[in-house]
Amino acid sequence: MYNLLAVIGPTASGKTNLAVHLARALRGEIISADSRQVYRGMDIGTGKDLDEYRIDGQTVPCHLIDIVDAGYKYNVFEYQADFLNAWEDCRRRGAVPVLCGGSGLYVEAVLKGYRLLAVPVNETLRASLAGLTLPELAARLATYKKLHNTTEIDTPKRAVRAIEIEEYYRTHPREEKEYPTLTPLIIGVDVSREVRRERITRRLHERLGNGMVEEVRRLLAEGIPPEDLIYYGLEYKYLTLYLTGRLSYEDMVSQLNTAIHQFAKRQMTWFRKMEREGFDIRWIDAGMPLEERIGQVLSWWNGHP
């Protein structure tokens, strides 16, 4: 009945842990839908806990993590192609593909099967946007249909690129791609706002204590320009601002904590939009015991109500 299991949800919802256990139960493999975990060397800041993919000494295979170098600007056009290669590889070997992630645009792009075009740089447009503030750029972006992932746009550079993409697609409409027919079971991990906020703040301090500052310092020392790290947003933006002397440590922690909370809220807004547009997302309470959540999803997977 289904040929893809998708586990989605906001940051700190526990979706990866659930997806890994489901993949193990189904003899499947994870296909990541995280727009930043594709980068090698960006581990702590992206929450790339590879130990989470090990259960009882066995590793659940995972695709589309650590596939490009930090500093590269990976995009949804490339992700579509990489996802399809991974999906077809899983199917060919008889493994159940389990899509897992919180990057709404990546999830939606592969489930809708749009033909996305590689968007070239538009120097004329960039020149016309130069000097605009982030709120002004966001207002401009809001005039489009928002095909771009607005959940991670928190720098002017990212906003300009988003407008560039939107403007290109305004005159180069997307077409339906000859995709294989995906029949996904989409699981949304629902976590209360209070629990999510507590988890985000606790996890931030844990990552700071586990070397996240040192990770960004290393990336800078390896020659990645500060503006490229700022482009990635969230942890890499604020830690770079701190390490380059533009924020104090205390202001960095406070502003980053707030930004991650806002990011999680935007993720949920994206997923609710997907529901309104016709996606059947079956929400499951993150507070349920893990075994109950696994059992419920497996029941749905096997065609039971």
LOMIKE-75187 format. One record per atom (N, C-alpha, C, O, CB): x, y, z; residue in three letters. Coordinates in pm, whole numbers, plus 50000, padded with zeros to 5 digits. Glycine has a CB too. Example, Ala and Ser with C-alpha at 12.3 -4.5 7.8 and 13.67 -1.06 7.14 Angstrom:
<sites>
513194943150780ALA;512304955050780ALA;513204967050780ALA;514244966850846ALA;511314955350905ALA;512854977550708SER;513674989450714SER;512905000350787SER;513415011450804SER;514084994050572SER;
</sites>
This chain:
<sites>
500854987950000MET;500005000050000MET;500885012550000MET;500745021149913MET;499055000150124MET;501775013550097TYR;502675025050105TYR;504045021150051TYR;504485009750066TYR;502795030250251TYR;504715030749986ASN;506085028249944ASN;507065038450002ASN;508215039149960ASN;506165028349793ASN;506585046250099LEU;507435055750169LEU;506805058850303LEU;505615061650313LEU;507645068750085LEU;507625058450407LEU;507205062950540LEU;507915076150565LEU;509135076850557LEU;507535052250653LEU;507155086750596ALA;507745099850625ALA;507455103550770ALA;506305103150814ALA;507185110650527ALA;508495107150842VAL;508355111550981VAL;508835125850989VAL;510025128650971VAL;509155102151081VAL;507905135051015ILE;508235149351015ILE;507855155451149ILE;507125149451228ILE;507505156650899ILE;508355167351173GLY;508045174151298GLY;509035185351322GLY;510055186151253GLY;508035164451415GLY;508775193951419PRO;509675205051447PRO;510925200351519PRO;510995188951566PRO;508975215651531PRO;511905209051527THR;513125205951599THR;512815202451744THR;511915208251804THR;514105217651591THR;513565193051799ALA;513425188551939ALA;512135180951965ALA;511705180052080ALA;513495200252031ALA;511505175551861SER;510265167951880SER;510525153051901SER;509615145751941SER;509355169951762SER;511755148551875GLY;512065134351888GLY;511775126351763GLY;511655114051770GLY;511315128652002GLY;511655133051648LYS;511285126051525LYS;512365116351478LYS;512045105751425LYS;510995136051415LYS;513635119951497THR;514705111151450THR;514705098051527THR;514835087351468THR;516055118051464THR;514565098951657ASN;514545086751739ASN;513415077551697ASN;513605065451685ASN;514415090351888ASN;512225083251674LEU;511095075251630LEU;511345069251493LEU;511075057451470LEU;509815083651629LEU;511855077351401ALA;512095072651264ALA;513105061251261ALA;512935051551186ALA;512575084151177ALA;514145062251341VAL;515175051851343VAL;514605038751395VAL;514885028151341VAL;516365056151429VAL;513795039451501HIS;513195027251555HIS;512205021151455HIS;512105008951443HIS;512485030251689HIS;511475029651384LEU;510555024551282LEU;511315018051167LEU;510915007551117LEU;509655035951230LEU;512405024351125ALA;513205018651018ALA;513745005051058ALA;513764995750977ALA;514355028050980ALA;514175003951182ARG;514674991051227ARG;513564980551227ARG;513774969151185ARG;515284992351368ARG;512374984451275ALA;511264974851281ALA;510834970451141ALA;510394959151124ALA;510064980951355ALA;510974979251042LEU;510524976250906LEU;511674971450816LEU;511474969250697LEU;509874988450846LEU;512864970050874ARG;514054966750796ARG;514244977150686ARG;514484974050569ARG;513944952550734ARG;514114989550729GLY;514225000550635GLY;515475008750655GLY;516365005050733GLY;513035009350645GLY;515545019950583GLU;516685028850589GLU;516195043250590GLU;515195046550527GLU;517645026450470GLU;516915051850662ILE;516535065950675ILE;517015073750553ILE;518155072050508ILE;517115071950805ILE;516155082350501ILE;516555092450403ILE;516345105950471ILE;515205110050493ILE;515735091250266ILE;517425112650503SER;517325125150577SER;516705136250493SER;516965137250373SER;518705129550625SER;515875144450558ALA;515305156350495ALA;515665168450581ALA;514805176250622ALA;513735155150478ALA;516965169650608ASP;517475180750688ASP;518415188850599ASP;519405183550548ASP;518215175650818ASP;518115201550581SER;518835209750484SER;520255213350529SER;521035218450448SER;518075222350457SER;520595210750655ARG;521945214050701ARG;522775201750735ARG;524005202550738ARG;521875223050821ARG;522145190550762GLN;522925178650793GLN;523595172650670GLN;524335162850681GLN;522045168250858GLN;523345178450554VAL;524045174050433VAL;525535177850438VAL;526335172150365VAL;523395180050308VAL;525905187550525TYR;527245193050524TYR;528205185450616TYR;527925183150733TYR;527205207550564TYR;529345181550559ARG;530385175050638ARG;531035185150732ARG;531305196550694ARG;531435168550547ARG;531285180850855GLY;531955189450952GLY;531035198451030GLY;531455204751127GLY;532955197650883GLY;529775199250989MET;528785207051064MET;527925197051141MET;526845193151097MET;527895216150967MET;528425193051256ASP;527845181751326ASP;527035185651450ASP;525855182451460ASP;528925172251366ASP;527685192551543ILE;527015195951669ILE;525915206151645ILE;524815204751698ILE;528015201251771ILE;526205216251566GLY;525225226751541GLY;524005222151466GLY;522935228051480GLY;525855237751465GLY;524125211551387THR;522975206351313THR;522275194951386THR;521265189851338THR;523415201751175THR;522815190951502GLY;522195179951575GLY;522415166551508GLY;521565157651515GLY;520715182351591GLY;523565165151444LYS;523865152951368LYS;524425142251463LYS;525615139151460LYS;524875155951253LYS;523555136851546ASP;523975126851643ASP;523885113051580ASP;522835106551585ASP;523095127551771ASP;524975108651520LEU;524955095951448LEU;524795084051542LEU;524415073151499LEU;526225094351367LEU;525095086051671ASP;524855075251768ASP;523365071851776ASP;522985060851816ASP;525385079151907ASP;522525081551739GLU;521085079451745GLU;520615068951644GLU;519515063551654GLU;520355092551722GLU;521475066151546TYR;521125056351443TYR;521565042051481TYR;521445032751402TYR;521765060251310TYR;522075040551603ARG;522485027351650ARG;521515022451757ARG;521245029351855ARG;523915027851706ARG;520985010451737ILE;520075004251833ILE;520594990251864ILE;520754981951775ILE;518605003651776ILE;520844987951991ASP;521344974752035ASP;522564970351953ASP;522664958851912ASP;520244964152024ASP;523464979851930GLY;524704976451862GLY;524614975751711GLY;525624973351644GLY;525184963751911GLY;523424977751654GLN;523264977251509GLN;522944991151455GLN;522164998651515GLN;522144967251471GLN;523544994451343THR;523355007651283THR;522295007251174THR;522354998951083THR;524665012951227THR;521325016151185VAL;520305017651080VAL;520905026350970VAL;521305037650998VAL;518965023951137VAL;520975021550847PRO;521585029450739PRO;520855042750718PRO;519635043650733PRO;521575021550608PRO;521625052950682CYS;521045066250661CYS;521645072450536CYS;522855071450513CYS;521275075350784CYS;520815078850457HIS;521225085450334HIS;521105100650347HIS;520305105750426HIS;520365080550216HIS;521915107750270LEU;521865122450254LEU;522305129950379LEU;521815140850407LEU;520465126750216LEU;523225124150452ILE;523945130950560ILE;525425130850521ILE;525935120650474ILE;523705124050701ILE;526105142250540ASP;527535143350508ASP;527815140650360ASP;528655132350326ASP;528345133650594ASP;527105147550272ILE;527295145050129ILE;527985156550055ILE;528425154849942ILE;525955142150064ILE;528075168450119VAL;528785179750056VAL;529625186750162VAL;529375185250282VAL;527785189749990VAL;530615194350118ASP;531495201250210ASP;530835213850266ASP;530025220250199ASP;532805204950140ASP;531185217150389ALA;530735229850448ALA;531255241250361ALA;532385240850312ALA;531235231250596ALA;530435251350344GLY;530775262450256GLY;530025261850124GLY;529835272050058GLY;532255262750230GLY;529595249750086TYR;528805247849965TYR;527365252349990TYR;526885251950103TYR;528855232949918TYR;526675256549885LYS;525285260749899LYS;524375250249834LYS;523965251549719LYS;525045274849834LYS;524085239949909TYR;523205229249863TYR;521785234649849TYR;521395243649924TYR;523245217049960TYR;520995229149755ASN;519665234649735ASN;518635223649710ASN;518985211949694ASN;519665244449619ASN;517375227549707VAL;516285217949696VAL;516285211049560VAL;515815199749548VAL;514955224949720VAL;516795217749457PHE;516905211649325PHE;517795199249333PHE;517455188649279PHE;517465221649222PHE;518935200649399GLU;519845189349416GLU;519245178849508GLU;519425166849488GLU;521195194049471GLU;518525183649610TYR;517945174149705TYR;516935164849637TYR;516905152949667TYR;517275181549819TYR;516125170249549GLN;515155161849479GLN;515835150149408GLN;515415138649419GLN;514365170149378GLN;516895153349336ALA;517605142849262ALA;518245132849357ALA;518195120749334ALA;518675149049170ALA;518845137849465ASP;519505129049561ASP;518495120249634ASP;518745108549660ASP;520315137149662ASP;517335126149667PHE;516295118249732PHE;515835106849643PHE;515725095349688PHE;515105127049770PHE;515565109949516LEU;515065099549426LEU;516075088349407LEU;515695076649400LEU;514715105649290LEU;517345091849400ASN;518375081549389ASN;518365072449512ASN;518465060249500ASN;519765087949372ASN;518245078649631ALA;518245070749754ALA;516975062349764ALA;517035050649803ALA;518355079949877ALA;515835068149728TRP;514555060949733TRP;514575048949640TRP;514165037949677TRP;513385070249697TRP;515045051149518GLU;515095040249421GLU;516075029449464GLU;515845017549441GLU;515465045549283GLU;517185033549526ASP;518165023949575ASP;517565015149685ASP;517765003049687ASP;519425031249627ASP;516855021449777CYS;516195013849884CYS;515185003949827CYS;515164992249864CYS;515485023349983CYS;514365008749736ARG;513335000149679ARG;513944988449602ARG;513434977249607ARG;512425008349587ARG;515014991049532ARG;515664980749452ARG;516224969549542ARG;516244957849503ARG;516804986849367ARG;516664973349662ARG;517234963549754ARG;516214957949853ARG;516564949749938ARG;518384969649830ARG;514964962349842GLY;513924957149928GLY;513874963450065GLY;513244957950156GLY;514094942749943GLY;514524975050083ALA;514504982150210ALA;513394992650208ALA;513174999150106ALA;515874988750239ALA;512694994350319VAL;511645004450329VAL;512305018250345VAL;513065020150440VAL;510675001450448VAL;512035027850254PRO;512585041250270PRO;511795049050376PRO;510575049850370PRO;512555048750135PRO;512525054750472VAL;511905062450580VAL;512455076650572VAL;513585079250614VAL;512185056050721VAL;511655085750520LEU;512035099750510LEU;511905106150648LEU;510885104550714LEU;511165107350405LEU;512935113250691CYS;512885119250825CYS;513525132950823CYS;514665134550778CYS;513595110250928CYS;512795142850872GLY;513395156150881GLY;512385167050908GLY;511175164850911GLY;514125159250756GLY;512945179050929GLY;512095190350960GLY;512155201450857GLY;511545211950876GLY;512455195751092GLY;512875199250747SER;512945209550642SER;511725208050552SER;511695199850461SER;514275208350558SER;510715216150580GLY;509425214650515GLY;509485215150364GLY;508785207650297GLY;508515225050563GLY;510305223950309LEU;510375225050163LEU;510925212250102LEU;510445207749998LEU;511235237050123LEU;511945206450165TYR;512515194050113TYR;511475182850113TYR;511325175550016TYR;513755189950195TYR;510765181750224VAL;509715171450234VAL;508645173750129VAL;508275164450057VAL;509085171450374VAL;508175185950120GLU;507075189050028GLU;507495187549883GLU;506715182849800GLU;506565203150053GLU;508725191349852ALA;509195190749713ALA;509215176349661ALA;508835173849547ALA;510585196749702ALA;509645166949746VAL;509705153149696VAL;508325146549698VAL;508035138149613VAL;510685144849781VAL;507475150449793LEU;506155144349797LEU;505255149549685LEU;504415142249634LEU;505495146949931LEU;505445162149646LYS;504645167649535LYS;505205163849399LYS;504475163349301LYS;504585182749546LYS;506505161049394GLY;507095156849268GLY;507185167749163GLY;507035164949044GLY;506315145549214GLY;507425180149206TYR;507585190949109TYR;508925189549035TYR;509905184449090TYR;507495204549179TYR;508935194248913ARG;510195195448841ARG;510775209148879ARG;510285219548836ARG;509995194148683ARG;511825208948960LEU;512455221449001LEU;513635224248910LEU;514395215148876LEU;512895220949148LEU;513795236748872LEU;514855240748782LEU;516005246748861LEU;515795253148964LEU;514325250848679LEU;517215244748812ALA;518365251148875ALA;518265266148850ALA;518145270548736ALA;519715245348819ALA;518315274048957VAL;518105288448945VAL;519445295648938VAL;520245294849032VAL;517275293849063VAL;519715302648828PRO;520995309848814PRO;521005322648896PRO;519965327648938PRO;521275313048668PRO;522195327848918VAL;522335340648987VAL;521825351848897VAL;522095352048777VAL;523825343149027VAL;521075361248957ASN;520535372748886ASN;521195385248945ASN;520715390949043ASN;518965373448897ASN;522305389448883GLU;523085400548939GLU;522285413548939GLU;522425421649030GLU;524375402448861GLU;521455415648837THR;520655427848830THR;519665428448946THR;519505438849010THR;519905428648696THR;519005417148973LEU;518065416749084LEU;518785418749216LEU;518325426049303LEU;517295403449085LEU;519935412149231ARG;520685413549356ARG;521105428049380ARG;521065432949493ARG;521925404549355ARG;521495434649275ALA;521895448749288ALA;520715457349332ALA;520875466649411ALA;522475454049155ALA;519525454049282SER;518335462049318SER;517915459649462SER;517235467949522SER;517175458749224SER;518315448249518LEU;517935445049656LEU;519005448949757LEU;518775448649878LEU;517645430149668LEU;520165452449708ALA;521285455749796ALA;520905467249890ALA;520345477249847ALA;522535459449714ALA;521225465650016GLY;520965476150113GLY;519635475150184GLY;519415482150283GLY;521045489150047GLY;518745466450136LEU;517465464750205LEU;517655456850334LEU;518515448050342LEU;516445457550114LEU;516875460050434THR;516965452950561THR;516255439550551THR;515505437050457THR;516365461450676THR;516485430950649LEU;515825417950648LEU;514305419250652LEU;513635412150577LEU;516305409550767LEU;513715428050736PRO;512255429650732PRO;511745434450596PRO;510685430050551PRO;511815439550839PRO;512505443250529GLU;512095447950398GLU;512155436650295GLU;511285435350209GLU;512975459650353GLU;513195428450305LEU;513315416950214LEU;512225406750240LEU;511685400850147LEU;514695410450229LEU;511895404750369ALA;510835395250404ALA;509495399950349ALA;508685391850304ALA;510745393450556ALA;509255413050353ALA;508015418450298ALA;507945416250148ALA;506885413250093ALA;507895433550331ALA;509075417650081ARG;509125415049936ARG;508865400249909ARG;508115396849818ARG;510515419249877ARG;509475391649988LEU;509305377349969LEU;507845373149990LEU;507365363849925LEU;510205369550065LEU;507155380050080ALA;505755376650110ALA;504815379249994ALA;503685374449995ALA;505285384450230ALA;505275386649893THR;504405389449779THR;504365377849679THR;503565377749586THR;504865402149708THR;505255368049699TYR;505285356349611TYR;504475345049672TYR;503935346349782TYR;506735351749586TYR;504395334049600LYS;503675322349649LYS;504485314349749LYS;504005304349803LYS;503275313449533LYS;505725318649773LYS;506595312349872LYS;506855297649841LYS;506485288749918LYS;505995313650010LYS;507495295349729LEU;507935281849697LEU;509195278549775LEU;509535266849794LEU;508185280349546LEU;509875288949821HIS;511125287049892HIS;510835284050039HIS;509785287550092HIS;512025299449878HIS;511785277450104ASN;511635274050245ASN;511905286250331ASN;513055289550359ASN;512585262550284ASN;510855292950374THR;511005305050454THR;511325302250600THR;511595311550676THR;509765313350445THR;511315289650642THR;511545286650783THR;512975289650825THR;513235291750943THR;511225272250813THR;513915289950729GLU;515315291750766GLU;515895304850713GLU;517115306350707GLU;516135280050716GLU;515045314150675ILE;515515326850621ILE;515645336850735ILE;514675343150776ILE;514565332250511ILE;516875338150785ASP;517085347550896ASP;518295356450872ASP;518815362450966ASP;517265339851028ASP;518745357450747THR;519805366850711THR;519425373350578THR;518735367250497THR;521205359550702THR;519875385750555PRO;519575392250427PRO;520075384150307PRO;519405383750203PRO;520185406150424PRO;521225377650319LYS;521775370050208LYS;520855358550169LYS;520645355950051LYS;523155364650243LYS;520315351650269ARG;519385340650241ARG;518075345950183ARG;517495339850094ARG;519105332550370ARG;517625357450234ALA;516375363350183ALA;516535367650038ALA;515615365649958ALA;515965375450269ALA;517675373350003VAL;517915377449864VAL;517905365149773VAL;517305365549665VAL;519275384949851VAL;518545354349815ARG;518545342149734ARG;517125336649720ARG;516745331949613ARG;519465331549797ARG;516335337249827ALA;514955332449821ALA;514145340549719ALA;513395334949640ALA;514285333249960ALA;514315353849721ILE;513615362349624ILE;514075359249482ILE;513265359049389ILE;513855377349656ILE;515365356749467GLU;515925353149336GLU;515255340449282GLU;514925339649164GLU;517445351249346GLU;515075330649370ILE;514435318049331ILE;512965320449295ILE;512475315649193ILE;514535307649445ILE;512275328049381GLU;510855330749357GLU;510655338249226GLU;509735335249149GLU;510255338649473GLU;511505347849200GLU;511375355849079GLU;511635347348955GLU;510975349048852GLU;512345367749083GLU;512585338248964TYR;512885329448851TYR;511695320448820TYR;511335318648704TYR;514135320948880TYR;511095314848925TYR;509955305948902TYR;508695313448859TYR;507775307448803TYR;509675298149027TYR;508665326348885ARG;507515334248840ARG;507455334348688ARG;506375334648629ARG;507585348748895ARG;508625334148624THR;508675334448477THR;509085321048416THR;509095319448294THR;509655345148432THR;509415311448502HIS;509755297848456HIS;508945288048540HIS;509485282048634HIS;511305295048468HIS;507665286148508PRO;506795277948593PRO;507335263648609PRO;507945258048519PRO;505395277448534PRO;507075258148728ARG;507435244248752ARG;506525235048671ARG;505375238448643ARG;507345240948903ARG;507045223648635GLU;506275213748562GLU;506225200948644GLU;507085198448728GLU;506865211148422GLU;505215192748618GLU;505175179848684GLU;506295171048629GLU;506465169948508GLU;503785172948665GLU;507045165148716LYS;508165156648675LYS;507695142248662LYS;506735138148727LYS;509335157648777LYS;508385134748578GLU;508055120648564GLU;508615113048683GLU;509565105248671GLU;508605114948430GLU;508005115448797TYR;508435109148921TYR;507775095448933TYR;506695093148877TYR;508105117949044TYR;508405086549005PRO;507675074449042PRO;506525078349133PRO;506605088549201PRO;508615064049113PRO;505485070749134THR;504335073949218THR;504655070949363THR;504865059349400THR;503075066149172THR;504685081349444LEU;504925079549586LEU;503595078249658LEU;502705086549640LEU;505765091249643LEU;503465068049739THR;502275066349824THR;502765066349968THR;502995055750026THR;501485052949789THR;502915078250026PRO;503535079250157PRO;502535078250272PRO;501395082650261PRO;504285092150167PRO;503005072550380LEU;502345073950510LEU;503125084850582LEU;504295083150613LEU;502315060250592LEU;502455096050608ILE;503145107550667ILE;502785108450816ILE;501615110150852ILE;502755120750594ILE;503795107250899ILE;503625108151044ILE;504165121451092ILE;505315124851066ILE;504335096351117ILE;503325129051162GLY;503775141451222GLY;503945139551372GLY;503035134651439GLY;502795152951193GLY;505105143251423VAL;505345141851567VAL;504895154751635VAL;505435165451612VAL;506865138951597VAL;503895153351719ASP;503255164851784ASP;503775166151927ASP;503565157352010ASP;501715163451784ASP;504465177251954VAL;504995179752087VAL;504425192952136VAL;504345202552059VAL;506565179952088VAL;504035193552262SER;503435205852315SER;504455217152312SER;505665214952318SER;502925203652459SER;503955229352302ARG;504845240852295ARG;505725241752419ARG;506905245052409ARG;504045253652278ARG;505155238852537GLU;505915239752661GLU;507055229752663GLU;508185233152698GLU;505005237552781GLU;506775217352625VAL;507805207052624VAL;508865210352518VAL;510065208752541VAL;507195193052597VAL;508405214852403ARG;509335218352296ARG;510275229452338ARG;511475228752312ARG;508585222552170ARG;509745239552403ARG;510575250752449ARG;511605246052551ARG;512765250152546ARG;509705261752509ARG;511185237552643GLU;512125232652744GLU;513225224352680GLU;514395225652716GLU;511395224352849GLU;512855215852585ARG;513845207452517ARG;514835215752437ARG;516035213052438ARG;513145197352425ARG;514335225852367ILE;515205234252284ILE;516255241252370ILE;517435241152337ILE;514385244652206ILE;515805247252479THR;516745254552565THR;517755245052628THR;518945248052633THR;515985262152674THR;517275233652677ARG;518195223952738ARG;519195218652636ARG;520385217452665ARG;517405212252800ARG;518715215552519ARG;519595210052416ARG;520635220352371ARG;521775216752344ARG;518785205352296ARG;520245233052364LEU;521195243452327LEU;522355243952425LEU;523515244352383LEU;520505257152321LEU;522055243852553HIS;523125244452653HIS;523975231652651HIS;525175232252676HIS;522535246652792HIS;523355220352622GLU;524125207952612GLU;525105208752495GLU;526265204652507GLU;523185195752594GLU;524665213952382ARG;525525214852265ARG;526655224952287ARG;527775222852242ARG;524715218652142ARG;526345235852354LEU;527405245452387LEU;528455238852476LEU;529645241352461LEU;526815257952456LEU;527995230552569GLY;528915223652657GLY;529675212352591GLY;530695207652643GLY;528185218452774GLY;529165207852475ASN;529785196552406ASN;530685200652290ASN;531115192252211ASN;528725187352355ASN;530975213652281GLY;531955217852183GLY;531415224852059GLY;532105225351958GLY;532705206352140GLY;530195230252065MET;529645236651947MET;530425249351909MET;530605252151791MET;528185240051970MET;530875256752009VAL;531675268751980VAL;532975264651910VAL;533385270751811VAL;531985276652110VAL;533605254151962GLU;534865249451903GLU;534645244451760GLU;535525246051675GLU;535465238151990GLU;533485238451732GLU;533195233851597GLU;533175245551499GLU;533775244751392GLU;531845226451593GLU;532495256251535VAL;532425267851445VAL;533785274651435VAL;534155279551328VAL;531355277851495VAL;534525275151546ARG;535875280851540ARG;536755272851443ARG;537555278551369ARG;536515281051682ARG;536615259651445ARG;537385251151353ARG;537005253951208ARG;537875254851121ARG;537165236151386ARG;535705255251180LEU;535255257951044LEU;535825271150993LEU;536225272150877LEU;533725258151037LEU;535865281251080LEU;536445294051041LEU;537945292451016LEU;538485298250921LEU;536205304651151LEU;538625284651101ALA;540065282651086ALA;540395275050958ALA;541485276450902ALA;540615275151206ALA;539445266850910GLU;539655259350787GLU;539475267950662GLU;539675263250550GLU;538715247550781GLU;539105280650684GLY;539015289850572GLY;537625292550519GLY;537475299450418GLY;539825284850463GLY;536605287350586ILE;535235290450541ILE;534915304850581ILE;535005308250699ILE;534195280450604ILE;534555313350486PRO;534295327450518PRO;533175328950621PRO;532195321550616PRO;533945335150391PRO;533305338350713PRO;532255340450812PRO;530875342350750PRO;529885337150803PRO;532585352550896PRO;530785349650639GLU;529475352150578GLU;528845339250525GLU;527625338150521GLU;529605362150465GLU;529675329550486ASP;529125316750442ASP;528515309150558ASP;527475302650543ASP;530205308350375ASP;529165309750675LEU;528605303050792LEU;527355310350840LEU;526385303950881LEU;529645302350906LEU;527365323550835ILE;526185331250872ILE;525025327650780ILE;523865327550823ILE;526485346450867ILE;525315324850654TYR;524285321050557TYR;523485308950604TYR;522285308050577TYR;524925318250422TYR;524145299550673TYR;523455287350717TYR;522455289950830TYR;521615281450859TYR;524475277050762TYR;522545301550893GLY;521545305250992GLY;521715298551127GLY;522605290351148GLY;520205302350940GLY;520815302351219LEU;520715296451353LEU;522085295051419LEU;522805304851431LEU;520035282851345LEU;522455282851462GLU;523685281051540GLU;524905287051470GLU;525725293651534GLU;523925266251566GLU;525015284851339TYR;526205289351268TYR;526215304451251TYR;527285310651249TYR;526305282551133TYR;525065310351238LYS;524985324951231LYS;525415331251364LYS;526305339751366LYS;523555329251195LYS;524785327151473TYR;525035334051599TYR;526405330851658TYR;527025339551719TYR;523955330551699TYR;526865318651641LEU;528195315351691LEU;529275322651610LEU;530295326651666LEU;528425300251686LEU;529055324251481THR;530015331851400THR;530015346551441THR;531075352751449THR;529685330551251THR;528845352051466LEU;528795365951513LEU;529525367551646LEU;530185377651670LEU;527325370551529LEU;529425357451731TYR;530155357851859TYR;531655356751836TYR;532425364551892TYR;529675346551952TYR;532065347351755LEU;533495344851735LEU;534185355951657LEU;535405357351664LEU;533695331651664LEU;533425363651583THR;534005374951509THR;533825388151584THR;534065398951530THR;533385376051370THR;533395387151709GLY;533335398951795GLY;532135407751779GLY;532125418951830GLY;534495406851774GLY;531115402951710ARG;529935411351687ARG;528825409051790ARG;527865416751795ARG;529405408951550ARG;528955398751871LEU;528025396051980LEU;528815391352102LEU;529825384452089LEU;526955385551938LEU;528345395052220SER;528925389352342SER;528415374952356SER;527445371052291SER;528555397952469SER;529075367352441TYR;528645353352461TYR;527215352852513TYR;526405344952466TYR;529585346052559TYR;526915361452611GLU;525575361352671GLU;524515365252568GLU;523455359052563GLU;525525370952791GLU;524785375452487ASP;523815379452385ASP;523665368552279ASP;522565366252229ASP;524245392652320ASP;524755361952246MET;524695351152147MET;523775340052195MET;522915335452120MET;526085345552119MET;523945335752320VAL;523125324852373VAL;521655328952377VAL;520775321252338VAL;523615320852514VAL;521395341052424SER;520015345752437SER;519345346952300SER;518225342352282SER;519975359252509SER;520025353252204GLN;519435355352073GLN;519275342151997GLN;518295340251925GLN;520275365051992GLN;520245333152013LEU;520165320251946LEU;519015311952002LEU;518275305551927LEU;521485312551961LEU;518855312152132ASN;517755304752195ASN;516415309652140ASN;515555301652105ASN;517805306352349ASN;516245322752133THR;515015328552080THR;514815324651934THR;513705321251893THR;515025343852094THR;515895325151855ALA;515795322051712ALA;515385307551689ALA;514625304651596ALA;517125324851643ALA;515885298351772ILE;515525284251754ILE;514055282051788ILE;513365274351721ILE;516415275151841ILE;513565288651892HIS;512135287751925HIS;511275292851808HIS;510275286751773HIS;511825295852054HIS;511685304051750GLN;510945309651638GLN;510995300251517GLN;510015298751445GLN;511495323451600GLN;512145294051496PHE;512315284551386PHE;511365272751401PHE;510725268651305PHE;513765279551380PHE;511265267251523ALA;510365255851547ALA;508915259751520ALA;508135251851466ALA;510515250651692ALA;508555271851557LYS;507195276651531LYS;506935277551381LYS;505855273751335LYS;506955290251597LYS;507915282451305ARG;507755283451159ARG;507665269651096ARG;506945267750998ARG;508915291451098ARG;508405260051150GLN;508305246451098GLN;506875241151111GLN;506325235551017GLN;509285237051173GLN;506275243051229MET;504915238351249MET;503945245651156MET;502995239551107MET;504495240151395MET;504175258451133THR;503325265851040THR;503415259850901THR;502405258950831THR;503735280651036THR;504605255650860TRP;504785249550728TRP;504005236350720TRP;503325233850620TRP;506285247150700TRP;504115228050823PHE;503455215050819PHE;501935216650821PHE;501225208950756PHE;503915206350937PHE;501435226250895ARG;499995228850896ARG;499535233650759ARG;498425230450715ARG;499625239151005ARG;500375241450692LYS;500055245850556LYS;499965233750463LYS;499075233150378LYS;501115255750504LYS;500875224350479MET;500815212250398MET;499495204950418MET;498905199950322MET;501985202950432MET;499025204450543GLU;497725198050570GLU;496605205150497GLU;495745198850435GLU;497445197850721GLU;496605218450505ARG;495545226050438ARG;495555223850288ARG;494525225050222ARG;495695240850469ARG;496725220750234GLU;496835218750089GLU;496575204250049GLU;496735200649932GLU;498215222850042GLU;496165195950144GLY;495725182450109GLY;496585170950154GLY;496225159450129GLY;495595181749968GLY;497715173550218PHE;498545162650268PHE;497875156350389PHE;497435163250480PHE;499965167650303PHE;497825143150389ASP;497245135750503ASP;498365132750603ASP;499115123150586ASP;496545122450455ASP;498455141050705ILE;499475139250809ILE;498805133250932ILE;497865139050986ILE;500205152750843ILE;499305121950976ARG;498765115551095ARG;499655119351214ARG;500805115051225ARG;498685100051078ARG;499085127451301TRP;499855132751413TRP;499885122651528TRP;498875116351559TRP;499285146151461TRP;501045121551589ILE;501215112451700ILE;501855120051816ILE;502795127751795ILE;502065100151659ILE;501355117951936ASP;501785125352054ASP;503195121152095ASP;503445109552126ASP;500805123152169ASP;504115130952097ALA;505495128152136ALA;505595123552280ALA;506595117552320ALA;506355140252116ALA;504555126352360GLY;504585122352501GLY;504215107752525GLY;504375102752636GLY;503665131152579GLY;503705100952423MET;503395086852438MET;504685078852454MET;505715082752401MET;502585081652316MET;504635067652529PRO;505815058952538PRO;506255054752398PRO;505425052752309PRO;505525046552625PRO;507555053452379LEU;508115050452248LEU;507495037852188LEU;507155037752069LEU;509615048852257LEU;507355027352265GLU;506815014752212GLU;505385016552162GLU;504985010352063GLU;506865003752318GLU;504605025052230GLU;503235027552185GLU;503215035252054GLU;502405032651966GLU;502455035252293GLU;504135044852042ARG;504205052551917ARG;504605043451801ARG;504035044151693ARG;505215064151931ARG;505595034951825ILE;506035025551721ILE;504885016451681ILE;504635014351562ILE;507235017151770ILE;504175011051780GLY;503065002051751GLY;501955008651673GLY;501385002751581GLY;502504996551880GLY;501655021251708GLN;500595028451637GLN;500975030551490GLN;500155028351400GLN;500325041951704GLN;502215034951466VAL;502645037451328VAL;502685024451248VAL;502255024251133VAL;504025044251326VAL;503175013851308LEU;503225001051237LEU;501824996051203LEU;501614989751099LEU;503954990551321LEU;500854998851291SER;499484995151264SER;498955002751142SER;498314996851055SER;498604997951386SER;499235015851137TRP;498825023551020TRP;499545018650894TRP;498935017650788TRP;499115038551043TRP;500815015550907TRP;501605010950792TRP;501014998150733TRP;501014995950612TRP;503075008550834TRP;500504989750822ASN;499934976850779ASN;498474977950738ASN;497814967850713ASN;500074966750890ASN;497954990250732GLY;496624992350678GLY;495504992150778GLY;494334991850741GLY;496344982250578GLY;495854992350909HIS;494814992351011HIS;494505006851050HIS;495395015251051HIS;495244984051135HIS;493255009751083PRO;492875023651119PRO;493485027751253PRO;493275039051299PRO;491345024951126PRO;
</sites>
